[in-house]
Amino acid sequence: MKTVLVTGGAGYIGSHACKVLRAAGFLPVAFDNLSTGWEQAVKFGPFEKGDLSDRARLDEVFAAHRPVAVMHFAAFSQVGEAMRHPGKYWRANVVGALNLIEASIAAGCLNIVFSSTCATYGEQDGILLDENSPQAPLNAYGGSKRAIEDMLRDFEVSAGLRTVTFRYFNVAGADPEAEIGEFHRPETHLIPLVLEAICGSRPALTVHGTDYPTHDGTCIRDYVHVMDLVEAHLLGLKWLLDGRESRVFNLGTGRGFSVREVISTAAAMTGRPVPCKDGPRRAGDAVSLVSASTRAQHDLGWTADRSTLEIMIADARRWYDKGGYTF
């Protein structure tokens, strides 16, 4: 059984990737410092606690497990926090990735699947984004991810590293079997916040910005189901293991939904109102981020079968109703 090191493997996306990897016959090793992940989410392979800042710990894990590839999810990823504390993002995301890349090369592991973000594109009003769109990030989160992309290209030249980079849009939903799901402290993602407001575990959902130049005044995002997303990562891994060249792929559906559209869909599906209050825009938020790319479909054979609002909300609600992780 081939081993894959999954950084951030105890987090939302990383834990779903571990489930898909195990089902495909790989042994996922979850590497996580548990700053935003949860050990209860590690169910599909070994757990190695560690931080990307600790090169010695990384070397130890590579030597113990000898992975054929790395899936790199571990990162700080909140736009608001990135605006307030950019140093935290540059230090953790970029320096951590550099340690990981160098440790991977030193161990002879030359395949990395990297989770980047559409936030590298920044604000481009009215433009549907493909892999050749200019990158102009608005905050340290997007900037740090763009810097990691640059590093990966440099190490491809110097060391023969091969990478598949995914710039993905807003991730939502949960494992349809509700074995794992989305849980953040504090919660910042829209669909879980909507469900919490519906169920009364928070007093009201704040709509951040109602004066955007969109049809209803709220910002627009392209939502991708987490299971569709990690299936793409599995396809990217197989692409590399087949000896193919490094590649960048957008992961989006090509359709955007406003914040108010997500809220109204959840209300219709549950038959319950969503308590809301209007708030100011958040610094660093783009008006609209929607993918125009079909490269992943054409080259990888990827399909976003579960990426409808109805399915994403239903799967998230199933996880929420189960109670999530317990502490």
ZINOR-V508922 format. One record per helix or strand. SS is the DSSP state (H for helix, E for strand). FROM is the first residue (numbers start at 1). LEN is the number of residues. If there is no record, write none. Layout:
SS/FROM/LEN + SS/FROM/LEN
//
This chain:
E/3/5 + H/12/12 + E/27/6 + H/39/3 + E/47/3 + H/55/11 + E/69/4 + H/79/6 + H/86/21 + E/111/7 + H/118/4 + E/129/1 + H/140/20 + E/162/7 + E/170/3 + H/190/10 + E/205/4 + E/220/2 + E/223/3 + H/226/16 + E/247/5 + E/257/2 + H/259/12 + E/276/4 + E/288/2 + E/291/1 + H/295/6 + H/309/14
//
